[in-house]
Every structure is written in C-alpha cells, then in structure tokens.
Amino acid sequence: MILGDNSLLLGHRLSELCGHGPSLETDIALTNISLDLFGQVRSYFQYAAKIKGGEASEDTIAFLRTDRDYRHTWLVERPNTDFAHVIVRQFFFDAFHLPLLEQLEKSKDETIAAIAAKSIKESRYHLRFSSTWCKRLGDGTAESHQRMQEAVNELYPFTHELFQITDTEKEMHEQGIGADIQKIKSIFDQTLASVLAAATLEIPTGPARKTDGKKGIHSEQLGYILAELQYMQRTYPQQTW
C-alpha cells in the first residue's frame, strides 16, 4: 500500500492548489502532476482490489480506510505552507520516486512492472519541473532564497522515513518484486547534492524526524486530509459518477 498511499496523499495535497498557483502555467502544471499521481494510484489500487477480492474496489481502498490503515510517509502529508514548501516537498519526493519506479520496472510482478513503466515518463517530468523551480527560487532573490532554505530545513528531516525499510519492503525486495531502497538512497543523495548546490541551498545536518507513517502512525494533518478526501464516499456510499 505504500506505493499507492504516497501518491494518493501527495496528489491530494497538490489538488488543493488548483486555482491557487502563482501563475496560470504553474497552476496547470501542478494540477497535471496531481492527475498523474492519481492515475498511478488508480492502477495500484485496482491491482490491490483484485488481490484482496470480495467487494474491494479502488474506491473502497482509497476512501474507506481508517487513518491507521494508510501507509505513507509524513513528507507527503505536509501542508502547502507556501510555494517554497510545495516545490521542496515535490522535489524531495520526485528525487526518491523516479529511481524507485526505474527499479520497479524490472519487478518480477508483471503488473507492478507495467505500472512503473507507464509512470516513469511522468515522473521524469515531475523531477525536471520541481528541480528547475528549486534552482530558480533558491538562486533567485534574497526572499525566494530565504523561503526555499526554510522549506528545505523544515522538510528534509522527513525524507529519512522514505528509506526506513519495513518488513514488507524487505520481503518484496528479497522476492524480486520490490525495490532495493538502499540503492535508491544513493541516487537520491546524489540528486539532492547536485540540485541544491545549483540552487545555492544547504542540506541541513540536524537529526531526522522520528516518524512511522509507513507503519500507520501519522500526524494530525492526516485527519484533516481524510475529512475532505473521504467525505463524498462516506456521505453517499456506493455512488458512481
């Protein structure tokens, strides 16, 4: 569920920005990234529903779980504090997500491999978009640089959870289905070092945030997100468009 839940929560956060981007072009770009992520979520959850069987569907998995049943990192549920936070959060996720998909494309599970292969082109664009904005704002005005550094300082400690390997991730990797998280970490670090140096931004040296989102323990932010995300499905159950 980690694959789908990370994209679901980040996609929802980006959807909150529809109509609120700093420019029309950027607004549309962020909305399109949100739609890309939701498209990936549908593929993951359709497959999960098929495996689960019974009355499970992509909708029940997305909308009818309790907060402790979601398995995503705290990074993707961080609020849209300002545009700097939106971009830095997106960049950190993209720098992790692209090498993850590149590994999953070689998965022994044909469905997961197909979803990854379809998603890689989108993820490459996402990383190009977020890294370009990091450089533009980090090496921009004094204020844009300050805001970006503040966002990096606040969000970087949450990235460590991306590389905390759960028992399920370990088992999936050993079976040739999941990814090698340690190899992804090496690529992630190289991407951050390159982009943030070009953006004249510094990587914080402080401790990691102790978070267990991949074990179902989340911040108070998830409660507010689910209240909005699940409202229609819980108020009008089994409705279809």
Secondary structure as GFF3:
##gff-version 3
##sequence-region A 1 241
A	DSSP	alpha_helix	2	15	.	.	.	ID=ss1
A	DSSP	alpha_helix	24	52	.	.	.	ID=ss2
A	DSSP	alpha_helix	58	63	.	.	.	ID=ss3
A	DSSP	three_ten_helix	67	69	.	.	.	ID=ss4
A	DSSP	three_ten_helix	74	77	.	.	.	ID=ss5
A	DSSP	alpha_helix	83	104	.	.	.	ID=ss6
A	DSSP	alpha_helix	110	138	.	.	.	ID=ss7
A	DSSP	alpha_helix	142	159	.	.	.	ID=ss8
A	DSSP	three_ten_helix	160	163	.	.	.	ID=ss9
A	DSSP	alpha_helix	167	174	.	.	.	ID=ss10
A	DSSP	alpha_helix	181	198	.	.	.	ID=ss11
A	DSSP	three_ten_helix	213	215	.	.	.	ID=ss12
A	DSSP	alpha_helix	221	229	.	.	.	ID=ss13
A	DSSP	alpha_helix	231	235	.	.	.	ID=ss14
###
